[in-house]
């Protein structure tokens, strides 16, 4: 009988994996997006050309406000062995997602005795459409990676919860924290487990978990400081009163369980609330009452260990992103529930016991799985490209400034300049404190020769965000055009200090050539070519530096490289100097 049940369980898990493959199949051909993929992956020189020096940098420094060296290392290994292809990331995320489903199965076996009730929960986790953002968005791969190590740490701990210190659990925990800082919640989850499930005192449990808490404090401090330096912490007090921030806090707590149970209006971007006539949408005023109702139900059924532990698991794991310390440009986002949703599933698991007949539970589960898989498949198509992402956002909410800005970026790439300008202007109208559309519209004006208008937009972007590397770089280009090399150099120095990109280094090299600072020019051009060995202009300029400092034929090799890459001036230089 036990053997039959195990075979049935295995068959059901394979069935879930098969349905999931159908749901996510189309996502394997999705492109990289401008929604952080270019920052975290395609333009991240630490992983695009990873070596021992870059490896040291990955573990010793933060990147764009994040410290997640293990995830970054995995990105680099994927690129190094399989190439910088979006399909590589999408397939890897999907396979790791299935692994997390298996780890969840093993975890639930420790909490729920009947496997009959475990399978539906695993299916909900694997197939739920809110998981699509984590699985189908390349930049969210770190979310899946850290969850793998997080669940591994919990499973390791559950094997021997009485052990004072378990090296295996601690190792998994460290790796999880180095994959994504959200893992710092683990000690609190383990504390809840010991107190609720094992009935241990909080003092004894806390002492047992003290090394874990110390690591959490360390990683948390690093994360807050890095996010603050990268200006990723939103100062809600500038826009919202104390009461309004309280409403936002209640909304974020309630949003995830409601959407998990009723995923009716999912989006790729949920903006902070707009105030119309000085008030929020009605849902924000309703959430304190909804929260009170949920809290009452948890309290009412607190003697049920699964209900209480599940609720605590959810609150603890979602805690870091509840906008107490404001993070990001979204009030909520689907990927935050990837791990926290496990707590929701655990808390709701006793409801499955209401279905007494195994056959009825089977039929209900399969029906639910197919419905969720169909919805998930639809959500994967939203992540197909930049255009589909922002079209979906604006379909749900036309007042999202970030969506209009990114829609403008897509239009500019397609050569639709007038449309791009209009979209950037709309973004500015919706949020005058948003720096990026000023920078992007400034680029449009610069390309049209409207230097005064371009400088005005770049100045505004830098005023709003003083460490905006792109705005500083673009303003420097305008100063180069008008021959103000000193001011341009100041902007380029500031831009390179923030983000040492190949174009910024090349342009600074150009200024050094103009001012005959040959050694400095050569150093910058070398650094630029190290980042991008196909930088045509850098080869040409370096050839000129060698011509000036060494001799007529010294730059011939660089002229040849530039000519091979299509530079017409380099072709003429070859004829003139390198016959």
GITA-V806839 format. One record per run of one state. SS is the DSSP state (A for helix, B for strand, O for the rest). FROM is the first residue (numbers start at 0). TO is the last residue. Records with the same first field share a line. If there is no record, write none. Layout:
BEGIN
SS: FROM-TO  FROM-TO
END
This chain:
BEGIN
O: 0-0  29-35  42-43  48-50  60-61  63-64  66-67  82-84  111-113  127-127  136-136  159-165  179-179  197-200  208-208  229-231  233-234  238-240  261-268  271-274  276-277  279-280  300-303  321-325  327-328  332-332  354-356  382-384  396-399  413-415  430-433  447-449  464-467  481-483  498-500  514-516  531-534  549-554  564-566  577-578
A: 1-28  36-41  44-47  51-59  68-81  85-110  114-126  128-135  137-158  166-178  180-196  201-207  209-228  235-237  241-260  281-299  304-320  333-353  357-381  385-395  400-412  416-429  434-446  450-463  468-480  484-497  501-513  517-530  535-548  555-563  567-576
B: 62-62  65-65  232-232  269-270  275-275  278-278  326-326  329-331
END
